[in-house]
Structures are given as structure tokens and as C-alpha cells.
Amino acid sequence: MMQEEHDLPNRILRALRFRPKGMTITEVAKQLGVTRNSVSKHLEILQIAGKVDVRHIGNAKLYSLAQRVPISAFLCFTKNLILILDNEQRIVQVNDQCQRALKRSKDDLIGLTLAEAALPVVSSPEAIAVIEGLEREQVMTDLLYRRDEGGDLFYQMQAIPTTFEDGEKGCTLVLEDITERKRYVRNMEFLARTAMELVDMPTEADIYEYIAETIAEIVPNPRCYVHSYDEAKQEFFIRAMTPDSIRNAVREIIGEDPVGKVFPVRGVFYSAPFNESPSTFFAMREMHFSPYFEDEELSFADACLHVFPEDTYERLQQRFEIAKIYLTGLVWQEQLFGLVGICMGPEEVLEDRSAIESFLRQASIALARRQTEERLRRSESRFRDLIDSSPVPSAVIESDGRYTFINRAFTDLFGYTLADIPTGKDWFRLAFPDPVRRREAIAAWKADREAAGPCHSRPRTYPVRCRDGEGKEIRFSPVELSDGTEYVTYEDVTEERRIHGVLIGEIAGLRRK
């Protein structure tokens, strides 16, 4: 009888193994042929030992085998950081990955509370609050760690209630490094926002200042400058420098405001030792300078093209700890619009490099679009000036019938301004007040347009009423352009028609004689 009682825990475990959904005390007792009290006592001991789990269904308790992974295997075969705490938040175990990440040995940590250990991330008030509030269910939370050397790290912490072999309660902390995941999401949000801002940016906004300020948002301890490039003059201009404290300090050292400084590169930049071209500036490069780095071909003064006083370069490097510059061209379709430089110290590393390069491509496209729009505005302005100064009355009509331009000669001839005739309907209503004549003129206009097609003149003479009420014979010469716009010239043939009528009358009189 004693042997059966001693072997009862193993028999209970074997019975539960074949009933994964669980068994009640009564079901276990009936299957093993023992009393409920005996089964209840041993199940309680097995539960404390962590070998069985129990869940409540109404008033009944349903027991099943505990599904646990050996802690040694769990610690060895995971890339996450793991700390195991007792019920007083004292560290009882850490895995190798955790020791490497925290740069603390197991002997330094075991026996200390989280507060005493003063560890990054897990000793923060946010993490300790989660652990102290832990009950039966595991809790998951994201934690931020700001490093002294710059750059944020993100961890996802799982706090899991843990039962030890002796029945004592504790907690297992599993920390997963989700920095790359967070950084990817943040960078995608950053690029989506900047893309919209560049599209919606007003023409009068300073895009170079925007570029500098935006880079300063994602670069810790920023020292950034932005150049524009004049291709015709082959000159760079400093257009922005951020933050303002850097700009003011540079002004003190060189004796003038750096913004607006000219860097002439004609005959220099595209030959040795630089050998540059728009394509070479497309990808970001890293330039190192002495005395922080040895065996560098270019000095900091060379990189600045020696435009500042020669005695200022060492002061600039020391003041702002400039050991290297990450240099990227504002380039789009083999055209260089400017340069962006990010200065850093010897130990600093430019994070989010791909996001910055993508943003600068966005900015390059925006600069190309601005340049195209500016050229178009200049072209339109020249066209308007040319047409407006022409002695030939002219008008430009959009494909939807809107009058977008009439020159001064048109107003001199007819008396109407653009405000009087915003559309073709308004023009025909004023020029042909008689409804019958107006319908005839509109029908003739449409028929001629269909017959002539684009880029062919279709002259026709109409009697037109001017603003002062005077009637004139006008030869219309419209031409439909390739985009559907119409360019129309007008010629007053009133006198020509009068003389023609007189001659016809005289010829008819001679014939009668």
C-alpha cells in the first residue's frame, strides 16, 4: 500500500498525459482506483512543483500536464535578452546574449534587484512598473533606450509569470530588439510626410532651408549645410546652415555670414584632384579629414575649396569636431542642383542613411520640378511680352473656350478687355449681337475648324460690333495648336471692303455706259 502511494504522482502524470484536455479530481481518482483525497493532495504538490496546470470551469478544477520548456534550453537557443527574477525582483539568471548586450557579467548581476543593477531599459521606471503590476497573464510593452553616444534603441519586453521548481513565484523578462523594425516604420512615415510637404510646398518657400531643417530632425547633434549650384557660372552657394547656433558660431570664426558664400569651381571641380561630375555626386560619400584620420588625400580646407581665411579651418574643425562629412549631391537626371553636407565627429555614425538619401532624391526631384516650372514661367512671360508688344491684334483661347490672353492691339481695335470676354460665348455675344448672325458665325467657325485641322490657318471675314457700337469688317485667322489651344489674329479690313465696294460700283457704272 505504501508503494502504491509513493508511485501515485507518476501514475497521475501518466493518466493526464493521455487526456490533454484535462481531468477533474474525480475522474483521476476513478481511473486510478484511489480516493479523491489522495489524488487531491498529490495534484496540489504537483501543481506547486510546476508539473501540472489547473484551470477552473465553474466549481470544478480541471488538471492537465504543464507545458514547459527547460529553462536552460530557453536561455541558450534564443537571440533575445532574458533575465529571470524572483518574487523580490532579484536577478537569478541571465543568458549570454543579455550579458553581451549589457556589458555586465552574470556574477555582477545575480542577487541584485533591477533597481540595484541600474541596467539600461529594464531598470527604467516604465519597465519596473510593468513588472510590479504583473499578475497571472504575461504583459508585453515597448521600451525606448536613449544611448549617451546618440541613437535610440527600441525593445519589446515580455514579462512572463514564472513558477520555480520549489513553487516560488517569479518573473521572466524577454527583451527583443525591435530597433530596425521601429526605424523602418519611422523612416517610411518620414518619407511619406516629406513627399507630401515637397509637393505642397509654395513656390516662394525656401526649399534649401527646408532640406537642412528636415535633415536636422533625424540626425542627432546635426551640423548640416546645403549648397545650391549655378551650372552656367559653375559656382556653389551656401543656401542654408543648421542649426542657427552653428551658423552664428561659423560667422564669428570666419568674420562673415556663411550663408550666401560663393564657392567658384570653374576649371577646378571637374579636373584633378576632384574629377567630379553630377553622376559622381548621386550617391552619398564619406569624406575623412586629419588629424582625426591619417593618410587622407583631401584636407578640410581642400573640401572647402579654400574660400575661408586659411587660419580658420583648424578652429572650425575643433569647434564643431568635424572629422568627416557625409556628402550627397542634389542630382536628378544627370543635372546637379546642389550639395548637402552632414558633419560628424570621429566616433559618430550616420544612422538612417538610406532614408536620408531617399529624402534627398525627393528634394532633387522637387528642385528639378521647380526649375522646369520657372523655365515655363519665363517662357510664358516672354511669349506674353512678345504677343503684347505685337501690332497685330491677337488672342489665346484654351481648348475649353476660355480666353487666357488678349494683347493691347486687340483692345485698341475692339475696345474689349479680358474681363469683358472671359469665354468664347461672351465674345460672340458681344461681337455678334444679332442672334441670327451669331449662330451663323458660330456654325462657320466650327465647320472651318473641323475642315482645317490642327496647325492650319482658316481665315474668314465677319462683321463685328465693337464696344463703342461701331461695326467693322474683321478678318479672323485662327490656328489650332497641337494641345487644342487656339491662337487667333485679327485684321481690320473695313476700309479694304469699302474701297472694294466702290470699285465694284464704278465698274458696274462703266458697263452700263
C-alpha positions as CSV (number, residue, x, y, z in Angstrom):
1,M,0.0,0.0,0.0
2,M,2.9,2.4,0.8
3,Q,4.5,1.6,-2.6
4,E,1.3,2.5,-4.4
5,E,1.1,5.8,-2.5
6,H,4.7,6.6,-3.3
7,D,4.2,5.8,-7.0
8,L,0.8,7.7,-7.2
9,P,2.3,11.0,-8.5
10,N,3.8,9.2,-11.5
11,R,0.6,7.4,-12.2
12,I,-1.4,10.7,-12.1
13,L,1.1,12.2,-14.6
14,R,0.7,9.2,-16.9
15,A,-3.1,9.5,-16.7
16,L,-3.0,13.2,-17.5
17,R,-0.6,12.6,-20.5
18,F,-3.3,10.8,-22.4
19,R,-6.0,13.4,-21.6
20,P,-4.5,16.6,-23.0
21,K,-7.8,18.5,-22.4
22,G,-7.5,17.8,-18.7
23,M,-9.2,15.7,-15.9
24,T,-11.1,16.5,-12.7
25,I,-10.0,15.1,-9.4
26,T,-12.9,12.7,-9.5
27,E,-12.0,11.4,-13.0
28,V,-8.4,10.8,-12.0
29,A,-9.4,9.0,-8.8
30,K,-11.9,6.8,-10.6
31,Q,-9.4,5.9,-13.3
32,L,-6.6,5.0,-10.8
33,G,-8.9,3.4,-8.3
34,V,-7.8,5.6,-5.4
35,T,-9.6,8.1,-3.1
36,R,-10.3,11.7,-4.1
37,N,-8.4,13.0,-1.0
38,S,-5.3,11.2,-2.0
39,V,-5.5,12.4,-5.6
40,S,-6.2,16.0,-4.5
41,K,-3.2,16.0,-2.1
42,H,-0.8,14.8,-4.8
43,L,-2.2,17.1,-7.5
44,E,-1.6,20.1,-5.2
45,I,2.0,19.0,-4.7
46,L,2.5,18.5,-8.5
47,Q,1.0,22.0,-9.2
48,I,3.4,23.6,-6.7
49,A,6.3,21.8,-8.4
50,G,5.1,23.2,-11.7
51,K,4.3,19.8,-13.3
52,V,0.6,20.3,-13.7
53,D,-1.6,23.2,-14.6
54,V,-5.1,23.8,-13.4
55,R,-8.0,25.8,-14.7
56,H,-11.4,26.5,-13.2
57,I,-14.6,25.5,-15.0
58,G,-17.4,26.6,-12.8
59,N,-16.8,25.0,-9.4
60,A,-14.7,22.2,-10.9
61,K,-10.9,22.2,-11.3
62,L,-9.5,20.7,-14.5
63,Y,-5.9,19.5,-14.3
64,S,-3.5,18.9,-17.2
65,L,0.2,18.4,-17.7
66,A,2.2,21.6,-17.6
67,Q,3.7,22.6,-20.9
68,R,7.1,23.9,-20.0
69,V,10.4,24.3,-21.9
70,P,13.5,23.6,-19.9
71,I,14.9,27.0,-18.9
72,S,18.4,26.0,-19.9
73,A,17.3,25.3,-23.5
74,F,15.3,28.5,-23.5
75,L,18.3,30.6,-22.4
76,C,20.7,29.1,-24.9
77,F,18.7,28.9,-28.1
78,T,17.2,32.4,-28.3
79,K,18.7,35.6,-29.7
80,N,16.6,37.7,-27.3
81,L,17.8,39.1,-24.0
82,I,16.5,37.1,-21.0
83,L,16.5,37.9,-17.3
84,I,14.8,35.7,-14.6
85,L,13.7,37.4,-11.4
86,D,12.5,36.0,-8.1
87,N,9.4,37.4,-6.3
88,E,11.5,40.3,-4.9
89,Q,12.7,41.3,-8.4
90,R,16.2,39.9,-7.7
91,I,18.1,38.6,-10.7
92,V,18.5,34.8,-10.5
93,Q,19.6,34.1,-14.1
94,V,20.6,35.9,-17.3
95,N,21.5,34.5,-20.7
96,D,24.7,35.0,-22.6
97,Q,23.1,37.4,-25.1
98,C,21.9,39.6,-22.3
99,Q,25.4,39.7,-20.8
100,R,27.0,40.8,-24.1
101,A,24.4,43.5,-24.7
102,L,24.5,44.9,-21.2
103,K,28.3,44.5,-21.0
104,R,27.9,43.1,-17.5
105,S,28.8,39.6,-16.3
106,K,26.5,37.1,-14.6
107,D,28.5,37.3,-11.4
108,D,27.9,41.1,-11.3
109,L,24.2,40.8,-11.7
110,I,22.9,37.7,-9.9
111,G,21.4,38.6,-6.5
112,L,20.8,42.3,-7.3
113,T,17.4,43.8,-7.8
114,L,16.7,45.6,-11.0
115,A,16.9,49.0,-9.2
116,E,20.3,48.0,-7.7
117,A,21.7,46.7,-11.0
118,A,20.8,50.0,-12.7
119,L,20.6,48.3,-16.1
120,P,19.6,50.1,-19.4
121,V,16.0,49.5,-20.4
122,V,14.8,47.0,-17.8
123,S,15.8,49.2,-14.8
124,S,13.7,52.1,-16.1
125,P,10.7,53.3,-14.2
126,E,8.4,52.2,-17.0
127,A,9.8,48.6,-17.0
128,I,9.7,48.3,-13.3
129,A,6.1,49.5,-13.2
130,V,5.1,46.8,-15.7
131,I,6.9,44.1,-13.6
132,E,5.4,45.2,-10.3
133,G,1.9,45.1,-11.9
134,L,2.3,41.6,-13.3
135,E,-0.3,39.1,-12.2
136,R,-1.3,35.8,-13.9
137,E,-1.1,36.8,-17.5
138,Q,2.0,37.8,-19.4
139,V,2.4,41.5,-20.3
140,M,4.0,43.0,-23.4
141,T,5.3,46.6,-23.8
142,D,7.7,48.6,-25.9
143,L,10.6,50.4,-24.2
144,L,12.9,53.2,-25.5
145,Y,16.5,53.4,-24.6
146,R,18.4,56.7,-25.4
147,R,22.1,56.0,-25.6
148,D,24.6,58.6,-24.5
149,E,26.6,58.3,-27.7
150,G,23.4,59.0,-29.7
151,G,20.8,56.9,-31.5
152,D,17.8,55.4,-29.9
153,L,17.2,51.7,-29.3
154,F,13.8,50.1,-29.1
155,Y,13.0,46.8,-27.2
156,Q,9.8,44.9,-26.9
157,M,9.6,43.4,-23.4
158,Q,7.5,40.4,-22.4
159,A,7.1,40.0,-18.7
160,I,6.0,36.3,-18.1
161,P,4.8,35.0,-14.7
162,T,7.2,32.1,-13.7
163,T,6.9,29.3,-11.2
164,F,10.2,27.8,-10.0
165,E,10.7,24.1,-9.0
166,D,10.3,24.9,-5.4
167,G,6.9,26.6,-6.1
168,E,8.2,30.1,-5.6
169,K,6.7,32.7,-8.0
170,G,8.9,34.9,-10.1
171,C,9.1,36.6,-13.5
172,T,10.9,36.0,-16.8
173,L,11.8,39.1,-18.9
174,V,12.3,38.6,-22.6
175,L,13.6,41.6,-24.5
176,E,13.5,41.6,-28.3
177,D,15.5,44.3,-30.1
178,I,12.9,45.9,-32.5
179,T,15.0,48.9,-33.3
180,E,15.3,48.1,-37.0
181,R,11.5,47.4,-37.2
182,K,10.7,50.7,-35.5
183,R,13.3,52.6,-37.6
184,Y,11.8,51.2,-40.8
185,V,8.3,52.3,-39.8
186,R,9.5,55.7,-38.7
187,N,11.5,56.2,-41.9
188,M,8.6,55.2,-44.1
189,E,6.4,57.7,-42.2
190,F,9.1,60.3,-42.5
191,L,9.4,59.8,-46.3
192,A,5.7,59.8,-46.8
193,R,5.4,63.1,-44.9
194,T,8.3,64.8,-46.7
195,A,7.0,63.7,-50.1
196,M,3.6,65.4,-49.4
197,E,5.4,68.5,-48.0
198,L,7.6,68.9,-51.0
199,V,4.6,68.5,-53.4
200,D,2.5,71.1,-51.5
201,M,5.4,73.5,-50.8
202,P,4.6,77.0,-52.1
203,T,6.9,78.4,-54.8
204,E,8.1,81.2,-52.5
205,A,9.2,78.8,-49.7
206,D,12.9,78.4,-49.2
207,I,13.4,74.7,-50.2
208,Y,17.1,74.7,-49.2
209,E,16.2,75.8,-45.7
210,Y,13.6,73.1,-45.6
211,I,16.1,70.5,-46.6
212,A,18.5,71.5,-43.8
213,E,15.8,71.6,-41.2
214,T,14.4,68.3,-42.2
215,I,17.7,66.5,-42.0
216,A,18.2,68.0,-38.6
217,E,15.1,66.2,-37.5
218,I,16.6,62.7,-37.9
219,V,20.3,63.4,-37.3
220,P,21.4,63.6,-33.7
221,N,23.7,66.6,-32.9
222,P,23.3,67.9,-36.5
223,R,25.9,70.1,-38.2
224,C,24.4,70.4,-41.7
225,Y,24.8,72.8,-44.7
226,V,23.1,72.9,-48.1
227,H,24.5,74.4,-51.3
228,S,22.8,75.4,-54.5
229,Y,24.6,75.1,-57.8
230,D,24.7,77.5,-60.7
231,E,25.6,75.5,-63.8
232,A,26.2,78.4,-66.1
233,K,28.6,80.1,-63.7
234,Q,29.9,76.8,-62.2
235,E,29.5,78.2,-58.7
236,F,28.1,76.8,-55.4
237,F,26.3,79.0,-52.9
238,I,25.7,78.2,-49.3
239,R,21.9,78.5,-49.0
240,A,21.3,77.1,-45.5
241,M,23.2,76.0,-42.4
242,T,21.5,74.4,-39.4
243,P,21.1,74.8,-36.5
244,D,21.3,78.5,-36.1
245,S,23.8,78.1,-33.3
246,I,26.3,76.6,-35.8
247,R,25.7,79.3,-38.3
248,N,26.3,82.0,-35.7
249,A,29.4,80.3,-34.5
250,V,30.8,80.0,-38.0
251,R,30.1,83.7,-38.6
252,E,32.2,84.5,-35.5
253,I,35.1,82.4,-36.7
254,I,35.2,83.5,-40.4
255,G,34.1,87.0,-39.9
256,E,31.0,86.9,-42.1
257,D,27.7,85.1,-42.6
258,P,28.4,81.8,-44.2
259,V,25.0,81.7,-45.9
260,G,25.4,83.3,-49.3
261,K,29.2,82.4,-49.5
262,V,30.2,81.6,-53.1
263,F,32.4,78.6,-54.0
264,P,33.7,79.0,-57.5
265,V,34.6,75.7,-59.2
266,R,35.1,76.6,-62.8
267,G,38.2,74.8,-64.2
268,V,38.8,73.2,-60.8
269,F,35.9,70.9,-59.7
270,Y,35.8,68.8,-62.9
271,S,39.6,68.1,-63.0
272,A,42.2,66.6,-60.7
273,P,42.2,66.1,-57.8
274,F,38.4,66.3,-57.6
275,N,37.4,64.9,-61.0
276,E,33.7,65.4,-60.2
277,S,30.6,65.2,-62.3
278,P,26.8,65.1,-61.5
279,S,26.9,61.3,-61.6
280,T,29.7,61.1,-59.0
281,F,27.6,63.1,-56.6
282,F,24.5,61.0,-56.9
283,A,25.4,58.5,-54.1
284,M,26.3,59.6,-50.6
285,R,30.0,59.6,-49.8
286,E,32.0,59.8,-46.6
287,M,35.0,62.2,-46.5
288,H,37.5,61.8,-43.7
289,F,39.9,64.6,-42.5
290,S,43.1,64.8,-40.5
291,P,44.1,65.0,-37.7
292,Y,41.3,62.6,-36.8
293,F,42.1,60.2,-39.7
294,E,45.5,59.6,-41.2
295,D,46.5,59.2,-44.9
296,E,43.7,61.3,-46.3
297,E,44.2,62.9,-49.7
298,L,42.0,65.9,-49.1
299,S,42.1,68.2,-46.1
300,F,39.2,70.0,-44.6
301,A,40.5,73.2,-46.3
302,D,40.5,71.4,-49.7
303,A,36.9,70.3,-49.1
304,C,36.0,74.0,-48.5
305,L,37.9,75.0,-51.7
306,H,40.0,77.4,-49.5
307,V,37.3,80.0,-49.7
308,F,37.6,80.9,-46.0
309,P,40.6,82.5,-44.3
310,E,43.4,80.0,-44.1
311,D,43.8,80.4,-40.3
312,T,40.1,79.4,-39.6
313,Y,40.0,75.8,-40.8
314,E,41.6,74.3,-37.7
315,R,39.4,76.4,-35.5
316,L,36.3,75.3,-37.4
317,Q,37.3,71.6,-37.1
318,Q,38.0,71.8,-33.4
319,R,34.9,73.9,-32.5
320,F,32.5,71.6,-34.2
321,E,34.5,68.4,-34.0
322,I,34.5,67.9,-37.8
323,A,36.3,64.6,-38.5
324,K,34.2,63.6,-41.5
325,I,31.5,64.9,-43.8
326,Y,28.7,62.8,-45.4
327,L,28.3,64.5,-48.8
328,T,25.4,64.0,-51.1
329,G,24.5,65.7,-54.4
330,L,21.0,67.0,-55.1
331,V,21.0,65.3,-58.5
332,W,18.3,64.3,-60.9
333,Q,18.6,63.0,-64.4
334,E,22.3,64.0,-64.7
335,Q,21.7,67.5,-63.5
336,L,23.3,68.9,-60.3
337,F,21.2,71.3,-58.3
338,G,23.3,71.5,-55.2
339,L,25.1,69.6,-52.3
340,V,24.2,68.6,-48.8
341,G,26.9,68.0,-46.2
342,I,26.4,66.4,-42.8
343,C,29.4,67.0,-40.5
344,M,30.2,64.5,-37.8
345,G,32.8,63.6,-35.2
346,P,35.3,60.7,-35.4
347,E,33.1,58.3,-33.4
348,E,29.7,59.4,-34.7
349,V,27.9,57.3,-37.3
350,L,25.2,58.5,-39.7
351,E,22.2,56.3,-39.0
352,D,19.1,56.1,-41.2
353,R,21.5,56.7,-44.2
354,S,19.1,55.2,-46.8
355,A,16.2,57.3,-45.5
356,I,18.3,60.5,-45.8
357,E,19.4,59.5,-49.3
358,S,15.8,58.8,-50.3
359,F,14.7,62.2,-48.9
360,L,17.4,64.0,-50.9
361,R,16.2,62.2,-54.0
362,Q,12.7,63.6,-53.3
363,A,14.2,67.1,-52.8
364,S,16.2,66.8,-56.0
365,I,13.0,65.9,-57.9
366,A,11.3,68.9,-56.3
367,L,14.2,71.2,-57.3
368,A,14.0,69.8,-60.9
369,R,10.3,70.5,-61.0
370,R,10.8,74.0,-59.6
371,Q,13.4,74.7,-62.3
372,T,11.1,73.3,-65.0
373,E,8.2,75.4,-63.7
374,E,10.5,78.5,-63.6
375,R,11.6,78.0,-67.1
376,L,8.0,77.5,-68.2
377,R,7.0,80.8,-66.4
378,R,9.9,82.6,-68.1
379,S,8.8,81.1,-71.5
380,E,5.2,82.1,-70.9
381,S,6.3,85.6,-69.8
382,R,8.4,86.0,-73.0
383,F,5.6,84.8,-75.1
384,R,3.1,87.2,-73.5
385,D,5.6,90.1,-73.8
386,L,6.1,89.2,-77.5
387,I,2.4,89.0,-78.3
388,D,1.5,92.0,-76.2
389,S,4.1,94.2,-78.0
390,S,3.0,93.0,-81.4
391,P,1.0,95.5,-83.5
392,V,-1.3,92.6,-84.7
393,P,-4.4,92.1,-82.6
394,S,-4.2,88.6,-81.1
395,A,-5.9,86.3,-78.6
396,V,-5.2,82.9,-77.0
397,I,-8.1,80.6,-76.4
398,E,-7.9,77.5,-74.3
399,S,-9.4,74.2,-75.5
400,D,-12.4,74.7,-73.1
401,G,-13.2,78.1,-74.7
402,R,-11.6,80.3,-72.1
403,Y,-9.8,83.4,-73.2
404,T,-6.5,83.4,-71.4
405,F,-4.7,86.3,-73.1
406,I,-5.5,89.2,-75.4
407,N,-2.9,91.8,-76.4
408,R,-3.1,95.6,-76.3
409,A,-3.7,95.8,-80.1
410,F,-6.8,93.7,-79.6
411,T,-8.2,96.1,-77.0
412,D,-7.3,99.1,-79.2
413,L,-9.2,97.5,-82.1
414,F,-12.3,96.3,-80.4
415,G,-12.4,98.2,-77.1
416,Y,-12.8,95.0,-75.1
417,T,-10.5,93.8,-72.3
418,L,-10.1,90.2,-71.0
419,A,-12.5,91.0,-68.2
420,D,-15.2,91.7,-70.8
421,I,-14.7,88.4,-72.7
422,P,-13.6,85.6,-70.3
423,T,-15.0,83.0,-72.7
424,G,-15.8,82.5,-76.3
425,K,-19.5,82.7,-75.6
426,D,-19.1,86.1,-74.1
427,W,-17.1,87.2,-77.1
428,F,-19.6,86.0,-79.7
429,R,-22.4,87.6,-77.7
430,L,-20.8,91.0,-77.8
431,A,-19.3,90.8,-81.3
432,F,-22.5,89.5,-82.9
433,P,-25.4,91.0,-81.0
434,D,-27.9,89.8,-83.7
435,P,-28.8,86.1,-82.8
436,V,-29.1,85.1,-86.4
437,R,-25.7,86.5,-87.3
438,R,-24.2,84.9,-84.1
439,R,-25.5,81.5,-85.0
440,E,-24.1,81.8,-88.5
441,A,-20.7,82.9,-87.2
442,I,-20.5,80.0,-84.7
443,A,-21.5,77.5,-87.3
444,A,-18.9,78.8,-89.8
445,W,-16.2,78.8,-87.0
446,K,-16.9,75.1,-86.1
447,A,-17.1,74.0,-89.7
448,D,-13.8,75.7,-90.6
449,R,-12.1,74.2,-87.6
450,E,-13.2,70.6,-88.5
451,A,-12.1,71.1,-92.1
452,A,-8.7,72.7,-91.5
453,G,-7.5,70.5,-88.6
454,P,-4.6,71.4,-86.2
455,C,-1.8,73.8,-87.2
456,H,-3.6,75.2,-90.3
457,S,-4.9,78.7,-90.6
458,R,-8.5,79.2,-91.5
459,P,-9.1,82.9,-92.4
460,R,-12.7,84.1,-92.6
461,T,-14.2,87.6,-92.5
462,Y,-17.0,88.6,-90.2
463,P,-18.9,91.8,-89.5
464,V,-18.1,92.6,-85.8
465,R,-19.7,95.1,-83.4
466,C,-17.1,96.9,-81.3
467,R,-17.6,98.1,-77.7
468,D,-18.3,101.7,-78.9
469,G,-21.1,100.4,-81.1
470,E,-19.1,100.8,-84.4
471,G,-19.3,98.0,-86.9
472,K,-16.1,96.7,-88.5
473,E,-15.3,94.1,-91.1
474,I,-12.7,91.8,-89.4
475,R,-10.6,89.0,-90.9
476,F,-10.2,86.3,-88.3
477,S,-7.2,84.0,-88.8
478,P,-7.4,81.3,-86.1
479,V,-4.9,78.4,-85.8
480,E,-5.5,75.4,-83.7
481,L,-2.3,74.3,-81.8
482,S,-1.3,70.8,-81.1
483,D,-2.7,70.9,-77.5
484,G,-6.1,72.2,-78.6
485,T,-5.3,75.8,-77.7
486,E,-6.2,78.4,-80.4
487,Y,-4.1,81.4,-81.4
488,V,-6.2,84.0,-83.3
489,T,-5.1,87.1,-85.1
490,Y,-7.5,89.8,-86.3
491,E,-7.2,92.2,-89.2
492,D,-9.4,95.2,-89.8
493,V,-10.5,95.1,-93.4
494,T,-13.3,97.6,-93.2
495,E,-11.6,100.2,-95.4
496,E,-10.5,97.5,-97.8
497,R,-14.0,96.3,-98.1
498,R,-15.3,99.8,-98.6
499,I,-12.8,100.5,-101.4
500,H,-13.6,97.2,-102.9
501,G,-17.3,98.1,-102.9
502,V,-16.6,101.5,-104.5
503,L,-14.6,99.9,-107.3
504,I,-17.3,97.3,-108.0
505,G,-19.8,100.1,-108.2
506,E,-17.7,102.1,-110.6
507,I,-17.0,99.0,-112.8
508,A,-20.8,98.4,-112.9
509,G,-21.4,102.0,-113.9
510,L,-18.9,101.8,-116.7
511,R,-20.5,98.7,-118.0
512,R,-23.9,100.4,-118.1
513,K,-22.5,103.3,-120.1
